[in-house]
Amino acid sequence: MADEVQTAPPAPQAPQAQEGEGRREREREGRRPGGPGGGRGEGGGRKFFRRKKVCKFCVEKIDSINYKDVRLLSQFVAERGKIVPRRLTGVCTPHQRRLTAAIKQARNIALLPFAARF
């Protein structure tokens, strides 16, 4: 009896993920797929800090958006001729409306292209 080694009973294990287990079940249990750096949770830090976009016209206090200012307007037109959306440019809503009107006016008098050359 002195030579016997006593072992502790095995600890209860967490329920194993089954093959048919869906995303909702994993989220309910607090387990999410993904590795380090994914999301706001623990594990891995953010690699990039994205600065909040601010309206160029508000910052530079540009009151009027002139349809003849092709250099300014072309910054907000993609290569294919599309107007770049405000979520990408950071322009505020009132200025985006004026910008869109100015771009369309410049297109009509052939200062800006309707579409890119192919």
C-alpha positions in Angstrom: 0.0 0.0 0.0 2.9 2.4 0.6 4.0 1.8 -3.0 0.7 2.8 -4.6 0.6 6.2 -6.3 -2.7 8.0 -5.9 -3.9 10.0 -8.9 -6.6 12.6 -8.9 -9.8 11.9 -10.9 -9.8 13.6 -14.3 -11.1 17.2 -14.3 -14.4 17.7 -16.1 -13.8 18.9 -19.6 -15.6 21.7 -21.5 -18.2 20.4 -24.0 -16.5 19.7 -27.3 -17.5 21.4 -30.5 -19.5 19.1 -32.7 -19.4 19.0 -36.4 -22.9 20.4 -36.9 -22.4 23.2 -34.4 -23.1 26.6 -35.9 -21.8 30.1 -35.4 -24.7 31.1 -33.1 -23.9 28.2 -30.7 -20.2 29.2 -30.6 -21.1 32.8 -29.9 -23.5 31.9 -27.1 -20.7 30.0 -25.4 -18.3 32.9 -25.8 -16.1 31.2 -28.4 -15.5 33.0 -31.6 -13.5 31.9 -34.6 -10.4 33.8 -35.4 -7.0 34.2 -34.1 -4.9 37.0 -32.6 -5.6 40.5 -33.6 -9.2 39.9 -34.6 -11.7 42.3 -33.2 -11.8 44.2 -29.9 -11.4 41.2 -27.6 -8.3 40.0 -26.0 -5.4 38.5 -27.8 -3.3 40.6 -30.2 -3.3 44.3 -30.6 -4.5 46.4 -33.5 -1.9 46.8 -36.1 -3.3 49.9 -37.7 -5.0 53.0 -36.2 -7.4 54.5 -38.7 -7.8 58.2 -38.1 -11.4 59.6 -38.3 -12.0 61.2 -41.7 -12.9 64.8 -41.6 -14.5 67.0 -44.2 -11.8 68.7 -46.3 -14.2 71.6 -47.1 -15.0 72.2 -43.4 -11.4 72.0 -42.3 -10.1 74.4 -45.0 -13.2 76.6 -44.7 -14.1 76.3 -48.4 -17.6 78.0 -48.7 -18.4 77.4 -52.3 -17.6 74.4 -54.5 -17.0 75.8 -58.0 -17.8 73.5 -60.9 -14.9 75.1 -62.9 -12.3 74.0 -60.3 -11.4 70.8 -62.0 -8.3 70.1 -59.9 -10.4 70.1 -56.7 -13.3 68.1 -58.3 -11.1 65.4 -59.8 -9.9 64.4 -56.3 -13.4 63.2 -55.7 -13.8 61.3 -58.9 -12.5 57.8 -59.4 -10.4 56.7 -62.4 -13.4 55.2 -64.0 -15.3 58.5 -63.7 -17.5 57.6 -60.7 -18.1 60.0 -57.9 -16.3 58.6 -54.8 -18.7 58.0 -51.9 -18.5 60.1 -48.7 -17.7 57.1 -46.5 -14.4 56.9 -48.4 -13.6 60.6 -48.7 -14.8 61.7 -45.3 -16.7 64.7 -46.8 -19.8 65.8 -44.7 -23.3 65.4 -46.2 -24.0 69.0 -47.2 -20.6 69.3 -48.9 -21.1 66.0 -50.6 -24.4 67.2 -52.1 -22.7 70.4 -53.4 -19.8 68.4 -54.6 -22.0 66.0 -56.5 -23.9 68.8 -58.2 -20.6 70.6 -59.1 -19.2 67.3 -60.6 -22.3 66.7 -62.6 -22.3 70.3 -63.9 -18.6 70.0 -64.9 -19.4 66.8 -66.7 -22.1 68.4 -68.7 -19.8 71.1 -70.0 -17.0 68.6 -70.7 -14.6 69.7 -67.9 -14.7 66.2 -66.4 -15.3 62.9 -68.1 -18.4 60.9 -67.7 -16.4 57.6 -67.9 -12.8 56.6 -68.2 -11.2 55.9 -71.6 -10.8 52.3 -72.4 
